[in-house]
């Protein structure tokens, strides 16, 4: 066996995986995440760190185009698989590992990501250039892993590109407009799209923000490939259960999933992983009594984290107050878990807190710093499976 083959087999044993969920692909995303946790495969924070690209669900034409550009950006060795149904997650990952270890296949892959921006040629922005990337710098508080700083929560910018507006492109990079800020001063304004491919980001969501410095002056949001109101609805995993028993189980799992995504965005990986493990066990049918002690310990750990409180203090306001949204999630989780085995508690659970429309979500971001905006989106965690687009003259549904 030559050196290349040995290296490929080593990479295939624990590849970094980037999961791109489509609208309507929540069940597939959850199945992939559970399988990754079982195998101990890490999640890739960016295309440059990706070995395996997984598309969870069936993307529409808009997201499919984004995925294709993303695939062109990922360097070899690489593998790509589509998970159309939750039951195919494990065999799809097996196939991806086999493709990574296939020497002949990888030698046919391009050595570098393709680019269309050479010699000044314009190209569309790639997903990794539409926002921020996770860091893994966690701080310690009394020997415990704690969330990172505000700058960490917002991640490191990986390049600003734009579809339109602004003053044109220079070497593939956007130039800033000039406009008045809230104090009437004329400052640079930069248009930055966030999404649809970011870790712990709602499926298909794209948020276009206008920045002055690092403050969001304007924001608009949309979801790629949503169905129209008069078309058949896509499956909404969290709300469309086959039975009342399964519905209560999914409601509790929804709180754990949203908590994991917020903690992951804040850079606190250890409790985020705990929340995901509890979510997966709950969806697999584990009894509430077996999960409750660990869930209570998780809630208490998050509540007592002084570092997290300091980081979230003042982030968002009103309906976008991240501290309040987190507190509501932590308060709802024990009640939702109790309802799993005792339906008498079902009415005590406030249920979904994620029904805001894209326009309502965008309004919450205006006036926030870019790092804070990322946390606000994670705290709200809208269920994009439930969003449909209007016909002419109709209001959007969420």
Number of C-alpha atoms within 10 A of each C-alpha: 5 7 8 13 16 13 13 21 17 13 17 24 15 15 24 23 27 23 24 27 27 28 29 25 27 23 20 25 25 20 21 26 21 19 16 20 15 10 13 13 16 15 19 20 20 22 26 13 15 24 26 28 24 23 24 28 21 18 23 15 11 13 24 16 12 18 21 11 18 20 21 16 19 23 19 20 25 26 27 19 19 20 23 19 15 17 13 14 25 17 12 18 24 12 15 24 23 16 21 26 24 16 18 11 13 19 12 10 14 14 12 12 16 14 12 11 12 11 8 11 10 15 13 14 19 23 23 23 23 24 27 26 22 21 17 15 15 18 15 12 12 6 7 11 18 24 30 22 20 20 15 19 28 24 21 14 13 13 16 21 23 22 13 10 13 15 12 14 16 10 11 21 14 21 19 19 18 15 14 13 16 10 6 8 10 13 15 16 24 26 25 23 23 22 24 26 29 25 20 20 22 26 27 24 24 21 22 21 24 22 25 23 14 15 20 24 21 18 21 18 20 20 24 21 18 23 19 15 16 10 10 8 15 15 16 18 18 21 18 11 16 8 9 12 14 16 18 26 27 24 25 27 24 23 25 26 22 25 25 26 27 26 26 23 30 31 27 24 20 16 21 22 16 16 25 22 20 23 26 21 17 21 18 10 10 14 15 20 12 12 16 16 10 14 21 13 11 18 19 12 12 20 14 11 15 13 17 20 14 14 18 21 12 13 20 24 15 9 14 22 19 25 21 18 19 20 13 14 22 21 15 19 25 17 18 28 28 21 22 24 16 13 14 10 15 20 11 13 19 15 19 15 15 16 17 18 20 21 15 15 24 21 15 20 27 20 19 22 22 26 22 26 25 22 28 28 23 24 26 23 23 24 26 27 25 23 26 22 19 15 11 6 6 9 11 15 15 18
